[in-house]
Amino acid sequence: MTTPVSLRIGQGIDVHAFGPGEYVTLGGVQIPHSHGLVAHSDGDVLLHALSDALLGALALGDIGQHFPDTDPRYRGADSRQLLAHVYQLIQENGFSLVNADITVCCERPKLAPHNQAIRESIATVLGCALDQISVKATTTEKLGFTGRQEGILVSALVLVQRSQAA
């Protein structure tokens, strides 16, 4: 039996290493870069963290359970489609997004020129207003694997609410 609370918080964290490539995909937006991200799917570390946050809010597992990297169906998968499926599960359970706060941790690529496009992409997938999606970037002042530009870490926090009809 589900606890009848009206608000739930979820957190998601994901990491991908840099590898060969000419761009990274963040939030459904291809950003030119000297490297790509190593992954089974399209490597959209931002949407993976957001998907995990949404799943976590309702204790529905994680993206690895829903889209295992051992399943060839998800090889090169568009993470926007994975996020859309996750959000459909959230809605089927009677909840909707209040807001998402996402932090991308990397030295490069610089996200400022792409921030608006990333927010718009996410809002489109989730069918929500732009002011419900916050995306910001930070560095680790050249410390750790992100500081050495070995990969990207993303942290996502979401608040979901029980829908009026539920």
C-alpha positions as CSV (number, residue, x, y, z in Angstrom):
1,M,0.0,0.0,0.0
2,T,1.3,3.4,-0.9
3,T,1.6,6.1,1.7
4,P,-0.9,8.9,0.7
5,V,1.5,11.8,0.8
6,S,1.0,14.6,-1.6
7,L,4.7,15.6,-2.1
8,R,7.7,13.4,-2.8
9,I,11.4,14.3,-3.4
10,G,13.8,12.3,-5.5
11,Q,17.5,12.5,-6.1
12,G,19.5,11.1,-9.0
13,I,23.3,11.1,-9.7
14,D,25.0,9.8,-12.8
15,V,28.5,9.8,-14.1
16,H,29.9,9.1,-17.6
17,A,33.5,9.0,-18.7
18,F,34.8,10.9,-21.7
19,G,35.8,8.8,-24.7
20,P,36.0,9.2,-28.5
21,G,33.6,11.6,-30.1
22,E,33.0,15.1,-31.3
23,Y,30.1,16.1,-29.0
24,V,28.3,15.3,-25.8
25,T,24.6,15.1,-25.4
26,L,23.2,16.8,-22.3
27,G,19.5,17.2,-21.7
28,G,18.8,16.1,-25.3
29,V,21.1,18.8,-26.8
30,Q,24.2,17.9,-28.7
31,I,27.1,20.1,-27.6
32,P,30.3,20.2,-29.7
33,H,33.3,19.0,-27.6
34,S,36.6,17.3,-28.1
35,H,35.2,14.1,-26.7
36,G,32.0,12.1,-26.4
37,L,30.7,10.2,-23.4
38,V,31.1,6.4,-23.0
39,A,27.7,4.7,-22.5
40,H,25.4,1.9,-23.7
41,S,22.7,4.5,-24.7
42,D,23.4,8.0,-26.1
43,G,25.3,8.8,-22.8
44,D,23.0,11.7,-21.8
45,V,24.3,11.8,-18.2
46,L,21.9,14.7,-17.4
47,L,18.8,12.9,-18.5
48,H,19.9,9.7,-16.7
49,A,20.3,11.6,-13.4
50,L,16.9,13.2,-13.9
51,S,15.3,9.9,-14.7
52,D,16.8,8.4,-11.6
53,A,15.5,11.3,-9.5
54,L,12.0,10.8,-10.8
55,L,12.1,7.1,-10.2
56,G,13.5,7.6,-6.8
57,A,10.7,10.0,-5.8
58,L,8.2,7.2,-6.1
59,A,10.6,4.3,-5.1
60,L,10.3,2.8,-8.6
61,G,13.9,1.6,-8.8
62,D,16.5,3.1,-11.1
63,I,17.1,3.5,-14.8
64,G,19.4,0.4,-14.7
65,Q,16.5,-1.7,-13.7
66,H,14.1,-0.2,-16.3
67,F,16.7,0.0,-19.1
68,P,19.5,-2.4,-18.4
69,D,22.8,-1.9,-20.3
70,T,22.8,-5.6,-21.0
71,D,19.7,-5.3,-23.2
72,P,20.6,-4.6,-26.8
73,R,17.3,-2.8,-27.3
74,Y,18.8,0.2,-25.4
75,R,22.1,0.3,-27.4
76,G,22.4,3.9,-28.5
77,A,18.9,4.7,-27.1
78,D,17.7,8.3,-27.2
79,S,17.6,9.3,-23.5
80,R,14.7,11.6,-24.2
81,Q,12.6,8.6,-25.0
82,L,13.8,6.9,-21.8
83,L,12.9,10.0,-19.8
84,A,9.5,10.2,-21.4
85,H,8.8,6.6,-20.4
86,V,9.9,7.3,-16.8
87,Y,7.7,10.3,-16.6
88,Q,4.8,8.3,-18.0
89,L,5.3,5.9,-15.0
90,I,5.3,8.9,-12.6
91,Q,2.0,10.1,-14.1
92,E,0.5,6.5,-14.1
93,N,1.2,6.5,-10.3
94,G,-0.8,9.7,-9.9
95,F,2.0,12.3,-9.7
96,S,3.3,15.2,-11.7
97,L,6.5,17.3,-11.6
98,V,6.6,20.4,-9.4
99,N,10.2,21.2,-10.3
100,A,13.6,19.8,-11.2
101,D,16.9,21.3,-10.1
102,I,19.9,19.8,-12.0
103,T,23.6,20.5,-11.5
104,V,26.2,19.5,-14.1
105,C,29.7,19.2,-12.8
106,C,32.5,19.4,-15.4
107,E,35.3,21.7,-16.5
108,R,34.3,21.4,-20.2
109,P,32.3,21.8,-22.2
110,K,31.0,25.1,-20.9
111,L,27.2,24.9,-20.6
112,A,26.2,28.6,-20.4
113,P,25.6,29.0,-24.2
114,H,23.5,25.8,-24.2
115,N,21.6,26.2,-20.9
116,Q,18.4,27.6,-22.4
117,A,18.2,24.9,-25.1
118,I,18.7,22.2,-22.5
119,R,15.9,23.5,-20.3
120,E,13.6,23.8,-23.3
121,S,14.4,20.2,-24.4
122,I,13.6,18.8,-20.9
123,A,10.4,20.9,-20.6
124,T,9.3,19.6,-23.9
125,V,9.8,16.0,-23.0
126,L,8.1,16.4,-19.6
127,G,5.3,18.7,-21.0
128,C,6.0,21.3,-18.3
129,A,6.7,25.0,-18.1
130,L,10.3,26.2,-18.5
131,D,10.3,27.7,-15.0
132,Q,9.9,24.2,-13.6
133,I,13.4,23.2,-14.9
134,S,16.6,24.6,-13.5
135,V,19.9,23.6,-15.0
136,K,23.2,25.0,-13.7
137,A,26.8,24.1,-14.1
138,T,29.8,24.1,-11.8
139,T,33.4,23.0,-11.8
140,T,35.5,21.2,-9.1
141,E,38.3,23.7,-9.5
142,K,40.3,21.1,-11.3
143,L,40.0,18.6,-8.5
144,G,39.0,14.9,-9.0
145,F,38.0,13.1,-12.2
146,T,35.8,16.0,-13.4
147,G,38.6,18.5,-12.7
148,R,41.0,16.3,-14.7
149,Q,38.4,16.3,-17.5
150,E,37.9,12.6,-17.4
151,G,34.1,12.7,-17.3
152,I,30.9,14.5,-16.3
153,L,28.9,14.1,-13.1
154,V,25.3,15.3,-12.9
155,S,23.1,15.6,-9.8
156,A,19.3,16.0,-10.1
157,L,16.7,16.8,-7.5
158,V,13.0,16.7,-8.2
159,L,9.8,17.5,-6.3
160,V,6.7,15.7,-7.5
161,Q,3.1,16.1,-6.3
162,R,0.1,13.9,-6.3
163,S,-2.2,15.0,-9.1
164,Q,-5.6,16.4,-8.2
165,A,-7.4,13.6,-10.0
166,A,-5.5,10.9,-8.1
